[in-house]
Amino acid sequence: MPQLRIVVLVKQVPDTANVTGEAMKEDGTVNRAALPTVFNPEDLNALEEAIKLRERHGARVTVITMGPPAAAQVLRESLYRGADEVVLLTDKAFAGADTLATSYALALAVRKLGGADLVLCGRQAIDGDTAQVGPQTAEKLGYPQITCVSRIDALAPGGEAGPGDARARGSVTATRSIEGGFETLTSTLPCLLTVTGEANDPRPPSVKLVMTYKDIAAEAMPQYDDTYLDPESDEAEVCMIGRDGKPVCRARIVQWDHEALAADRESLGLRGSPTRVKEIESVVLAQSEARMVEPDEDGVNTLVHELIEEHILG
Amino acid sequence: MASQTGGAPERGAGDVWVVVEQHDGVAAEVSLELLGRARELAGTLGVSVGAVLAGAGAPVRALAPALVARGADTVYLADHEALTHYLALPYTAVVSHLVREHRPQIVLYGATTTGRDLAPRVASTLRTGLTADCTDLRIGDFTAKGQEYADLLYQIRPAFGGNIIATIVSPEHKPQMATVREGVMVMPEADESRTGTVVDVPVQRSSAAVADAGRIVLTDADFVVTLVRRVQKEKKVDLKGARVVVSGGVGVGSREGFALVEELARTLGGVVGASRAAVDAGWVSHEHQVGQTGTTVRPKLYIACGISGSVQHRAGMDQSARILAINNDPLAPIFAVAHYGIAGDLHKVIPLLIKAYRTKA
């Protein structure tokens, strides 16, 4: 049976949950440089699902990110958590991409890897909260999608039946959260799933893997050649012995630009993005006009009385 | 906009559309809300309103008059057994086909789990722009690089964790598409005297692709995903309709502390709300969440207990008629949107409120 191939799409994002005063410029725009960056939280949940599936079924887990060179940090963090192979898409030509142009580059990268059985990504990134890149990447790959997945119920890897038989393609069953409930869907493989924070608690990084990868830098490797991941290869460098007693090869941060992806420039970055930002306004809080009430019995009694008088309270 | 055929402009060219979401013959509220805004946008643009309605059988067909009453001029009805339940691939095929055929300039979707599953797939199929989770839509002009674009759709949404409000446009690509949050557009009054047209859209289920431009052909490839089961509880938490909402945040401290919030809500005849932090802590379920990723509320009285007041939370409650904030940090941002503030320990203040209400009322 051929090895299951899982690709995880991740993003480095500004930590929007901890935006402080310094992060806003005087003109009301966001000073990204003043914000710490983090691994997009739900992408960590997607990676965790991938590692869990590998533990059950055996798989190669490849993580892809697109971003500036500094985004290599989320790939290092993916390696700390057990990713087998990582790819950084970085190029000025990718800059300014909206979700459509982003999904174009990501889909090309998945294709260049030879496709996948499962593509996993977080439901949405905390900087834009769009939840669009997952479905748009699926569409470009021609894969079906299950979004908002809170649980992967079952995975049947393909290859056990004859050609032409649906079972030969394998299947995945997943449960997604919907308003006031849930639905469970089964898809043939390949399929793209977007995963929510409900799915799991991501494991912490492995100390051993942190030691192995903390200083690793990205290398441009325009041709896709994964022989360095094969312990038998001369290119391979063993970093540790895995749980199954087999050597684990040291991964690299493979770096691809638009040429490596053979991408159409018109579909990339700002040029490939239908949407434009017309205007940005910062959310400015009005000066406080709250009437402060003393936190004692008299203060509270007066307030409640007033609210009843004004028919705010019944 | 040029006509596809070169002849007379076909029905719907340049219109404003709403892709209506329905489950078991019940239309999602946000779809009806969107028809109201679509009506206004279409009025500004001097075009008509189209509603795309997909599903199966009489209950879905019966929705068409309600869509007309809320503002649709034309209902494109795709009625086929294969469309009984929402599935991303066949619904994408239906919507994409209709957009290509009729060329609306604007297509709106509810920002529900269904709308946010469908709209990006359609946008990618049509290679057009899409803005997620809008809180406002307007018509306006746009200038870029000396080029002027008239009458674009301003797609207005919070971004960057709610710290900024961005206005997005899609100048070159049509249709302009957006998903819109439930509860932010005003539900239009149903006007039973309005008249409209129902266009039956021919749909065919086939094992393989057949060339037939006149109808939507759904093939086996559109059905590689199957619905195993769908469980939807009756909406028990009616935050949107509540007169009083009592919400708890991280300052409540514990599950036990949250019981105090619940008791205050019960006493005042209100509904329990929560900040995202309280939901993430597991003290209360997601259906109680108020804010950008939860429900938008507009009660007569909103009581925020131990909620610091992140932008995301404020976006979901700052339209409340009166806001009372209780927080032991007198500098918490929640006080900036509150009408009344009590800087103190909520574990002491809430029992005082309960006592005061019980004795006064």
Interface residues (C-beta under 8 A of the other chain):
Chain A: P14 T16 A17 V19 A23 M24 G28 T29 V30 D98 T99 L100 S103 I126 D127 G128 D129 T130 A131 Q132 V133 G134 P135 Q136 A138 E139 K140 P144 Q145 I146 T147 C148 T173 R176 S177 I178 E179 G180 G181 F182 E183 T184 L185 T186 S187 T188 C191 G197 S273 P274 T275 R276 V277 K278 E279 I280 E281 S282 V283 L285 A286 Q287 S288 E289 A290 R291 M292 V293 E294 P295 D296 E297 G299 V300 N301 L303 V304 H305 L307 I308 I312 L313 G314
Chain B: L87 A88 L89 T92 T112 T113 T114 R116 D117 A119 P120 R121 A123 S124 T125 R127 T128 G129 L130 T131 A132 D133 F142 A144 Y154 Q155 P158 A159 F160 G161 G162 N163 I164 I165 A166 T167 I168 V169 S170 P171 E172 H173 V224 V225 T226 L227 V228 R229 R230 V231 Q232 K233 E234 K235 R243 V244 L268 G269 D280 E287 Q292 T293 K300 L301 V311 A321 R322 L324 A325 P330 P333 F335 A336 V337 A338 H339 Y340 G341 I342 A343 G344 D345 K348 V349 L352 L353 K355 A356 Y357 K360 A361
